[in-house]
């Protein structure tokens, strides 16, 4: 690895993943792109993750371990960004893993195309019964995306950052960071602003990200913390206006916000639905969620009638 600027800084937030952590870290060690730094942020994990991290840091000097009190995945990633030195930044969740050629393909695509972001369409959900299913992340083919219109599918359908690498200069220039909250969807603040602010986005079908689905996963639990999605989008709208991204992007973000609010509403218990609507009324009064709500209620009624 270069003493000064590795090609990619890979940031891994770590919390209560003792069962899966070794598979994740082994997949990083096996990367064919060798000039990387691996920044593991131990988010106050109460299990043996700290010992596993120390073990890997001892045998591979590309590992950098940062310890912090438990603050959540978003602050952990932000901490990793603040300590990163790479030309690009990538993210891997500590219960997931990647193919050996993963970051080599993303780096090659970004540098050859001169893109601030490169992204792969090859994201595979892996379930506890070993079943695998490809995840829809907004594109399927290799392309170079420049216009706001062409970026809409990525912004509206791809809520993950782990299938992408981001130019460090882009992240620093626009001070792009994750939401400082434990709400589900903290990636959206980073992902949406980065996708809108990038000079261009290069996509590929090469390199595979394996996205583990299990009962302990944050994406599988719905509770009061999910109402924080309103605060997240209030921040996204504020940042988009601050950066003068333009009306085109504001409309796309509005579309994505309504989609996420609808998904969250449909999965909440009745008492939490009322809280979500109250938060929307208070923090985003101009959002026309009433139309989405009517459609949701109609969909529910139709599904009941079909049974």
C-alpha positions as a Python dict, from the first residue, in 0.01 Angstrom:
ca = {
    (1, 'X'): (0, 0, 0),
    (2, 'X'): (119, 351, -77),
    (3, 'X'): (246, 541, 228),
    (4, 'X'): (37, 846, 145),
    (5, 'X'): (-263, 781, -78),
    (6, 'X'): (-408, 431, -112),
    (7, 'X'): (-638, 383, -408),
    (8, 'X'): (-941, 311, -188),
    (9, 'X'): (-1022, 357, 179),
    (10, 'X'): (-1270, 83, 272),
    (11, 'X'): (-1481, 172, 576),
    (12, 'X'): (-1650, -100, 783),
    (13, 'X'): (-1873, -8, 1080),
    (14, 'X'): (-1863, -295, 1331),
    (15, 'X'): (-2130, -375, 1590),
    (16, 'X'): (-2244, -713, 1726),
    (17, 'X'): (-2136, -915, 1422),
    (18, 'X'): (-1895, -1161, 1586),
    (19, 'X'): (-2061, -1448, 1397),
    (20, 'X'): (-2005, -1292, 1054),
    (21, 'X'): (-1705, -1062, 1092),
    (22, 'X'): (-1430, -1302, 984),
    (23, 'X'): (-1599, -1378, 653),
    (24, 'X'): (-1626, -1005, 584),
    (25, 'X'): (-1263, -932, 675),
    (26, 'X'): (-1131, -1235, 484),
    (27, 'X'): (-1303, -1108, 170),
    (28, 'X'): (-1125, -774, 213),
    (29, 'X'): (-784, -936, 258),
    (30, 'X'): (-847, -1138, -59),
    (31, 'X'): (-903, -829, -278),
    (32, 'X'): (-702, -834, -601),
    (33, 'X'): (-666, -457, -566),
    (34, 'X'): (-391, -455, -306),
    (35, 'X'): (-335, -80, -261),
    (36, 'X'): (-619, -25, -13),
    (37, 'X'): (-662, 75, 349),
    (38, 'X'): (-923, -106, 558),
    (39, 'X'): (-1074, 118, 826),
    (40, 'X'): (-1276, -78, 1082),
    (41, 'X'): (-1479, 138, 1319),
    (42, 'X'): (-1572, -57, 1631),
    (43, 'X'): (-1899, 107, 1735),
    (44, 'X'): (-1878, -3, 2099),
    (45, 'X'): (-1956, -365, 2012),
    (46, 'X'): (-2015, -564, 2335),
    (47, 'X'): (-1907, -902, 2195),
    (48, 'X'): (-1565, -1026, 2079),
    (49, 'X'): (-1546, -809, 1768),
    (50, 'X'): (-1265, -602, 1923),
    (51, 'X'): (-1048, -912, 1964),
    (52, 'X'): (-1114, -1024, 1607),
    (53, 'X'): (-1026, -679, 1474),
    (54, 'X'): (-703, -673, 1674),
    (55, 'X'): (-612, -1015, 1536),
    (56, 'X'): (-656, -902, 1175),
    (57, 'X'): (-474, -573, 1231),
    (58, 'X'): (-179, -768, 1368),
    (59, 'X'): (-143, -985, 1058),
    (60, 'X'): (-224, -723, 790),
    (61, 'X'): (-92, -369, 824),
    (62, 'X'): (-354, -232, 586),
    (63, 'X'): (-607, -254, 870),
    (64, 'X'): (-673, 53, 1083),
    (65, 'X'): (-892, 7, 1391),
    (66, 'X'): (-1091, 296, 1537),
    (67, 'X'): (-1281, 247, 1863),
    (68, 'X'): (-1576, 465, 1962),
    (69, 'X'): (-1871, 456, 2200),
    (70, 'X'): (-2188, 313, 2049),
    (71, 'X'): (-2339, 587, 1834),
    (72, 'X'): (-2480, 397, 1537),
    (73, 'X'): (-2374, 305, 1186),
    (74, 'X'): (-2398, 659, 1045),
    (75, 'X'): (-2161, 822, 1297),
    (76, 'X'): (-1927, 521, 1267),
    (77, 'X'): (-1903, 569, 891),
    (78, 'X'): (-1849, 943, 936),
    (79, 'X'): (-1566, 868, 1177),
    (80, 'X'): (-1414, 640, 915),
    (81, 'X'): (-1442, 910, 649),
    (82, 'X'): (-1267, 1160, 876),
    (83, 'X'): (-972, 920, 911),
    (84, 'X'): (-958, 809, 547),
    (85, 'X'): (-666, 885, 315),
    (86, 'X'): (-770, 710, -6),
    (87, 'X'): (-830, 847, -353),
    (88, 'X'): (-1174, 686, -330),
    (89, 'X'): (-1394, 573, -39),
    (90, 'X'): (-1591, 249, -28),
    (91, 'X'): (-1812, 88, 235),
    (92, 'X'): (-1878, -272, 339),
    (93, 'X'): (-2120, -372, 613),
    (94, 'X'): (-1953, -604, 862),
    (95, 'X'): (-2207, -885, 818),
    (96, 'X'): (-2164, -885, 437),
    (97, 'X'): (-1881, -990, 206),
    (98, 'X'): (-1750, -919, -145),
    (99, 'X'): (-1597, -1106, -438),
    (100, 'X'): (-1213, -1092, -467),
    (101, 'X'): (-1226, -865, -776),
    (102, 'X'): (-1489, -632, -629),
    (103, 'X'): (-1292, -315, -562),
    (104, 'X'): (-1057, -365, -855),
    (105, 'X'): (-1351, -348, -1098),
    (106, 'X'): (-1504, -44, -927),
    (107, 'X'): (-1171, 142, -918),
    (108, 'X'): (-1092, 60, -1282),
    (109, 'X'): (-1436, 176, -1395),
    (110, 'X'): (-1417, 504, -1205),
    (111, 'X'): (-1066, 596, -1319),
    (112, 'X'): (-1106, 496, -1685),
    (113, 'X'): (-1430, 696, -1710),
    (114, 'X'): (-1312, 989, -1497),
    (115, 'X'): (-1618, 949, -1275),
    (116, 'X'): (-1668, 1068, -917),
    (117, 'X'): (-1872, 753, -848),
    (118, 'X'): (-1866, 401, -986),
    (119, 'X'): (-2134, 146, -897),
    (120, 'X'): (-2198, -220, -965),
    (121, 'X'): (-2532, -377, -1052),
    (122, 'X'): (-2416, -708, -907),
    (123, 'X'): (-2565, -705, -556),
    (124, 'X'): (-2692, -1040, -429),
    (125, 'X'): (-2916, -1090, -126),
    (126, 'X'): (-2817, -1399, 73),
    (127, 'X'): (-3083, -1542, 306),
    (128, 'X'): (-3041, -1758, 616),
    (129, 'X'): (-3158, -2065, 422),
    (130, 'X'): (-2875, -1996, 170),
    (131, 'X'): (-3123, -1882, -96),
    (132, 'X'): (-2985, -1603, -314),
    (133, 'X'): (-3168, -1330, -503),
    (134, 'X'): (-3038, -1037, -705),
    (135, 'X'): (-3121, -696, -557),
    (136, 'X'): (-3271, -422, -776),
    (137, 'X'): (-3050, -117, -736),
    (138, 'X'): (-3167, 104, -1023),
    (139, 'X'): (-2964, -16, -1324),
    (140, 'X'): (-2861, -336, -1499),
    (141, 'X'): (-2603, -245, -1763),
    (142, 'X'): (-2272, -65, -1798),
    (143, 'X'): (-2319, 303, -1873),
    (144, 'X'): (-2194, 653, -1797),
    (145, 'X'): (-2460, 870, -1635),
    (146, 'X'): (-2442, 1250, -1648),
    (147, 'X'): (-2790, 1409, -1668),
    (148, 'X'): (-3029, 1442, -1374),
    (149, 'X'): (-3292, 1250, -1570),
    (150, 'X'): (-3060, 950, -1611),
    (151, 'X'): (-2967, 961, -1242),
    (152, 'X'): (-3327, 934, -1125),
    (153, 'X'): (-3341, 550, -1117),
    (154, 'X'): (-3025, 539, -903),
    (155, 'X'): (-3147, 806, -662),
    (156, 'X'): (-3498, 660, -635),
    (157, 'X'): (-3416, 289, -620),
    (158, 'X'): (-3067, 257, -476),
    (159, 'X'): (-3058, 333, -105),
    (160, 'X'): (-2728, 154, -45),
    (161, 'X'): (-2375, 290, -57),
    (162, 'X'): (-2200, -46, -42),
    (163, 'X'): (-2224, -111, -416),
    (164, 'X'): (-2031, 206, -496),
    (165, 'X'): (-1703, 389, -450),
    (166, 'X'): (-1693, 768, -412),
    (167, 'X'): (-1414, 1009, -500),
    (168, 'X'): (-1273, 1144, -174),
    (169, 'X'): (-1251, 1493, -327),
    (170, 'X'): (-1626, 1485, -396),
    (171, 'X'): (-1704, 1383, -38),
    (172, 'X'): (-1477, 1654, 105),
    (173, 'X'): (-1581, 1929, -137),
    (174, 'X'): (-1950, 1898, -50),
    (175, 'X'): (-1898, 1777, 308),
    (176, 'X'): (-2111, 1470, 235),
    (177, 'X'): (-2183, 1272, 548),
    (178, 'X'): (-2423, 1013, 688),
    (179, 'X'): (-2713, 1104, 914),
    (180, 'X'): (-2612, 1120, 1281),
    (181, 'X'): (-2903, 903, 1386),
    (182, 'X'): (-2976, 538, 1460),
    (183, 'X'): (-3280, 548, 1231),
    (184, 'X'): (-3300, 296, 950),
    (185, 'X'): (-3199, 468, 626),
    (186, 'X'): (-2907, 674, 753),
    (187, 'X'): (-2728, 594, 424),
    (188, 'X'): (-2979, 806, 229),
    (189, 'X'): (-2830, 1140, 331),
    (190, 'X'): (-2490, 1040, 195),
    (191, 'X'): (-2614, 844, -105),
    (192, 'X'): (-2867, 1093, -243),
    (193, 'X'): (-2643, 1401, -213),
    (194, 'X'): (-2340, 1220, -358),
    (195, 'X'): (-2536, 1084, -655),
    (196, 'X'): (-2672, 1431, -730),
    (197, 'X'): (-2344, 1622, -681),
    (198, 'X'): (-2109, 1387, -871),
    (199, 'X'): (-1969, 1497, -1208),
    (200, 'X'): (-2080, 1162, -1353),
    (201, 'X'): (-2151, 806, -1244),
    (202, 'X'): (-2001, 502, -1415),
    (203, 'X'): (-2182, 171, -1372),
    (204, 'X'): (-2059, -184, -1419),
    (205, 'X'): (-2191, -537, -1388),
    (206, 'X'): (-1860, -673, -1260),
    (207, 'X'): (-1764, -751, -899),
    (208, 'X'): (-2027, -885, -661),
    (209, 'X'): (-2148, -757, -323),
    (210, 'X'): (-2311, -1024, -104),
    (211, 'X'): (-2580, -862, 110),
    (212, 'X'): (-2670, -1082, 405),
    (213, 'X'): (-3037, -1097, 511),
    (214, 'X'): (-3100, -1225, 863),
    (215, 'X'): (-3324, -1167, 1162),
    (216, 'X'): (-3063, -953, 1340),
    (217, 'X'): (-3021, -719, 1043),
    (218, 'X'): (-3120, -355, 1098),
    (219, 'X'): (-3313, -351, 771),
    (220, 'X'): (-3548, -622, 899),
    (221, 'X'): (-3677, -444, 1211),
    (222, 'X'): (-3946, -175, 1215),
    (223, 'X'): (-3992, 38, 1525),
    (224, 'X'): (-4007, 394, 1656),
    (225, 'X'): (-3657, 464, 1521),
    (226, 'X'): (-3789, 430, 1164),
    (227, 'X'): (-3988, 751, 1208),
    (228, 'X'): (-3646, 919, 1196),
    (229, 'X'): (-3670, 885, 818),
    (230, 'X'): (-3860, 1217, 825),
    (231, 'X'): (-3569, 1396, 992),
    (232, 'X'): (-3330, 1235, 744),
    (233, 'X'): (-3521, 1368, 444),
    (234, 'X'): (-3564, 1712, 602),
    (235, 'X'): (-3184, 1723, 617),
    (236, 'X'): (-3151, 1598, 257),
    (237, 'X'): (-3383, 1871, 126),
    (238, 'X'): (-3195, 2130, 329),
    (239, 'X'): (-2858, 2014, 193),
    (240, 'X'): (-2988, 2002, -166),
    (241, 'X'): (-3104, 2362, -143),
    (242, 'X'): (-2783, 2470, 31),
    (243, 'X'): (-2577, 2318, -252),
    (244, 'X'): (-2807, 2468, -519),
    (245, 'X'): (-2859, 2130, -684),
    (246, 'X'): (-3162, 2267, -872),
    (247, 'X'): (-3533, 2197, -912),
    (248, 'X'): (-3473, 1884, -1117),
    (249, 'X'): (-3296, 1711, -831),
    (250, 'X'): (-3544, 1843, -574),
    (251, 'X'): (-3826, 1676, -768),
    (252, 'X'): (-3633, 1348, -783),
    (253, 'X'): (-3559, 1364, -409),
    (254, 'X'): (-3926, 1439, -341),
    (255, 'X'): (-4021, 1127, -539),
    (256, 'X'): (-3772, 916, -343),
    (257, 'X'): (-3892, 1062, -12),
    (258, 'X'): (-4257, 978, -85),
    (259, 'X'): (-4157, 625, -178),
    (260, 'X'): (-3966, 577, 147),
    (261, 'X'): (-4239, 736, 359),
    (262, 'X'): (-4493, 504, 198),
    (263, 'X'): (-4280, 195, 258),
    (264, 'X'): (-4222, 294, 619),
    (265, 'X'): (-4590, 375, 682),
    (266, 'X'): (-4709, 43, 539),
    (267, 'X'): (-4484, -155, 776),
    (268, 'X'): (-4551, 37, 1099),
    (269, 'X'): (-4805, -49, 1365),
    (270, 'X'): (-5112, 184, 1379),
    (271, 'X'): (-4989, 388, 1677),
    (272, 'X'): (-4654, 450, 1507),
    (273, 'X'): (-4825, 547, 1183),
    (274, 'X'): (-4986, 838, 1367),
    (275, 'X'): (-4645, 948, 1493),
    (276, 'X'): (-4502, 931, 1140),
    (277, 'X'): (-4783, 1151, 1004),
    (278, 'X'): (-4731, 1398, 1289),
    (279, 'X'): (-4359, 1417, 1212),
    (280, 'X'): (-4432, 1478, 844),
    (281, 'X'): (-4679, 1754, 925),
    (282, 'X'): (-4430, 1926, 1153),
    (283, 'X'): (-4103, 1885, 961),
    (284, 'X'): (-4205, 1855, 594),
    (285, 'X'): (-4542, 2032, 563),
    (286, 'X'): (-4499, 2085, 187),
    (287, 'X'): (-4466, 1713, 112),
    (288, 'X'): (-4792, 1588, -48),
    (289, 'X'): (-4796, 1256, 137),
    (290, 'X'): (-5176, 1252, 131),
    (291, 'X'): (-5172, 1125, -228),
    (292, 'X'): (-4930, 847, -142),
    (293, 'X'): (-5138, 761, 164),
    (294, 'X'): (-5456, 731, -41),
    (295, 'X'): (-5281, 496, -282),
    (296, 'X'): (-5147, 289, 7),
    (297, 'X'): (-5492, 255, 162),
    (298, 'X'): (-5640, 158, -173),
    (299, 'X'): (-5368, -104, -224),
    (300, 'X'): (-5438, -249, 121),
    (301, 'X'): (-5812, -266, 54),
    (302, 'X'): (-5753, -429, -284),
    (303, 'X'): (-5524, -693, -133),
    (304, 'X'): (-5790, -773, 128),
    (305, 'X'): (-6060, -805, -138),
    (306, 'X'): (-5847, -1047, -340),
    (307, 'X'): (-5810, -1289, -47),
}
